[in-house]
Amino acid sequence: MRVARGLILTSVLVLLGAACAGSDETTPSPSPSPQATPIARPSEPTAPAPPTPAGSDQPTDPAPGALVIVNGTLIDGTGADPLPDAYVVVRKDRILEVGSGSPQIPPDAAVVDAEAGTILPGLIDAHTHSARGLIEPGDLRVELDGFVPWLREGVTTLRDVGTVPLLFPAILELAAELEHKHKAPRIVWSGPIVTATGGYPTTVLDYAAVAQEVASAEEAVELVDELADGGARIIKLGLERGYRSDEGWPLLSLDEVTAITQAAHQRGLLVTAHVTSLDEVRLALDGGADDLAHTPIEPLPDEMIREMLQRGITMATTTNIWGPESSVAATNAKRYLDAGGTVAVATDFDCCGQAPGMEAMLQEMQWLSQVAGFTAMELIVAATRNGAIVSNLANELGTIEPGKVADIIVVEGDPLLNLQALVSTSIVIQAGTVVVGGR
Ligand SMILES: [Zn+2]
């Protein structure tokens, strides 16, 4: 099937290229898709300094000078109390200094006025299938524009845990190009979902294309190396016997899971496991996985919570997608958090009709708040610092601290009083470049 593979890939690349070339470089417009959210779109991007050269149609990349954000309340993503009258100094793509009061503004700096809003790290969605739509029939232009709302609404990083393997290299390259043009968030990729022959998600019509089956530990290790070479930072395992019941779907063996996690760790990758039931969690734990890509939909026993804590397992929420089991999942997430576990906000976009962007995050966060009693501060930390931890970028992203990448947003109002404030993004800074607001 070599010829067919080549043909498919070439045609998709041509189509994607055409879609890119056809898009308006000057004004990354919100998606015209019917999925468009009712959120008021932030204003067009402006470059802080130096002024955009005449004829340039891109936001200016990190200026040689500094950027100083002033006049906001800082919620830095660590869980620390908000810092009133805060400033953040950025140089190139990094945060240089954070403080309160009047900053020393370097002579070469551009000043961005937060206008008494709240300064936050860019949000991170820890479970998406952001590119799945790219291979579905329809208007590719619309699908590509689907990346835009995430960034422009302040979700500056996505952890993508399931992409069509055949298209992974092309999609990764395309997304990197869009990110470089400030038309997409940073995307941390797993590539396909690694599974047993005939295992989940080959069993589910909508997701079968994102599966990559392995028949032995050796084959699995080879695949991990291939994915690592291809740019994956996470390995995603599909461990599911059946939706809400044991339907006999084959699982990877313990030896295979163990071999995969060992190979991944040798390459510096984290392993996240799709699980729904407790025996699948058992397999993930015994095989050395680092993260649960979903919060289980069966009540977690205290003993299992203790074991997960001891092993430093992290968990992505995706709690409001399970129908009747959604409240069990949300309660599990809160119990794990309260026990000291690391929990990251995650939507599983676009499994369940979510629109791209902040609205999907807000929906999940409101569910966690209403059903399980997450505080607004817990949710913000889960959507920033903890998202970076599960994305294998703990040292780079997720908090506003000196040395971190300057992915910073400003929202109007106070999300600690009302989470809804998160959809009123007024400024987005991506790796030191102002892409929304900042006038
Ligand atoms: Zn998923």
Boltz pocket constraint, residues with backbone or C-beta under 6 A from the ligand:
constraints:
  - pocket:
      binder: B
      contacts: [[A, 127], [A, 128], [A, 129], [A, 161], [A, 162], [A, 348], [A, 351]]
      max_distance: 6.0
